[in-house]
Amino acid sequence: MEFPNHHRQIVEDLMSGKFILPQERTYPVLKDNEQSYTYFFKASFNYDLKITQDFVYLVSDESNETLSRDICIFIAILSYEIDREGKNFMELIQFSEFEIDEIENYFTNSSYIDLILSNKQLKDTDSRKNFINTLNRRNIIEKTSDNRFMFTSAHKFFMDFAVDIVKFENAEQN
Amino acid sequence: MMKAEPRTILRFLLEYFEIINELYEIQSKDSVITFEALNEIITKHKTDIKQQLIDYKILNSVNDNFEIRTVYYNLIEFILSEFKPMLPETIEKYHVSIAELFRKIKDNINGDKIILNQRLTDLAGEIRAFYEMVEKNTISLLNETRELKANVKKIDYREKIVRASRWIDEYIIPLNKILDINHSASIANKLYDISEFSNKHRLVCDDENTRVLFEKLYFQMIQVNDNLLRQSKILTTELLPLIERIRTESIILTGWITFLKNPYKQKVPKIFEGKRTNIYSKNTFFNASELFEQFKNDTAVYFEEEINTDEKWIFDKEFFTEKLKSNLPVTDFFKWCNKTLKEEYKKVEIEKFFALTTLAFDEDIQRDFGKKPEFDKIKINDLTLTVPKITITKYGIS
């Protein structure tokens, strides 16, 4: 039985919860073998494979809900604070490099401080550092040095969720 | 009848521009200037110019209220570059007038020259008015969009979404349709036809006045078409992406603010729970047994040490050199090697054969390869070697 190139890395990355990004060598393999990989993950583990133009990821019933919620809170507060400063949050998140100190500044001075303090992964500098490393492991951000990082295209997964909230609300109102 | 000289009116406009500007702003906002609003402004500036405003036909009374006459309103709007975006339906009316005039010009090209010339002048006027309206609209849409982007008025995100959507759906997309030359029903397409028609008739028309008018129209069309293309580009490359971005941005931020109101009650997107094989996982037992199963092999395996009974052969160069010397001259060196080995060991081995052939490289040996290269075949066990015929005539100075 023959498997496509980088098969082992594809399975390992996706099974460890990583988003596979278009610039990775495994992305075109997944894209070219979309049907067989979708079938492979469904038949082997009952997981759904999602391939978009910005990332590839796996979905299972056992979701890491806490992490997902904390990521949403993190990005939501960051977007809100950047916008409050009068800057374009979408452009910054999409194209700019962030310094950890900058993030610290946004979080320590945020009006959502009660929410931040009550969240285990975001409550203080050390927790936030660990949290940023988790985001790095998942390919949601890419660390460019010890104290700098950039968001990858996987951040759009969470931005889409914010759009869905509004859509859902509007649908409910109608 | 105007109750003043033109210069007096212009001087009046200059002197009281501040009041007129305030009246303009009220009318822009409320569409009308109420009697009270007019009195308030006059009292504020301590100058009663109400009568002059009416005498110079700057203000027009509408029931008990007032409005600035269109000609003055347009003038102030133009001076201030403060245009209000117009619904594209308003601009569409030019489509009808331009198309109708053009049709009549085409149908009566050989008819009454005076009427034809008047129609050409009117057509040029309508095209100018159309273009000015498009330009005003693009400028006003750009201003409105930039203002929305900067959000100076601190508009709520939801309101921003509504406004951005309205600009896109009601103004920008329909305006772009009007300017789309590839759309057969667009005004831009009609203007292209007029341009072609005027280009032809500016050369062939027999009446000189008409020719001049066609020439004028043709050059006006070149400029208008260029300008419209530029306006269309502004709409598609700058305005539309900018306003789309405002809309998306506002939607996302609205979503996040809604989420942050109660983040623990919202359903969040599913992200994958990472799977790792830890030593304490439920699969440990099976993984370990699988590993140990590999060592459960009952058959004993013995390795016998290979005993080498043959003594290691060492090439005795001196011995064979002496043998070669005693056989000189040797007519075929490789055959001699084969024969010598057979004599010494009864059986020729490849290793021994190659060792012996190294004698041919001895510096003291004098070799002769013959005038023409000749080759022999020598069989050693299963191997057949093709070797050159070399004659050894001398060794050293002997």
Interface residues (C-beta under 8 A of the other chain):
Chain A: L14 M15 S16 G17 Y47 Y57 L58 V59 S60 E62 S63 N64 E65 L67 S68 R69 I71 C72 I73 I75 A76 I77 S79 Y80 D83 N88 F89 M90 Y112 L115 R138 F157 F158 M159 D160 F161 A162 V163 D164 I165 V166 E169
Chain B: I161 R245 T248 E249 I251 I252 L253 T254 G255 W256 I257 T258 F259 L260 P263 Y264 Q266 V268 P269 K270 I271 F272 E273 G274 K275 R276
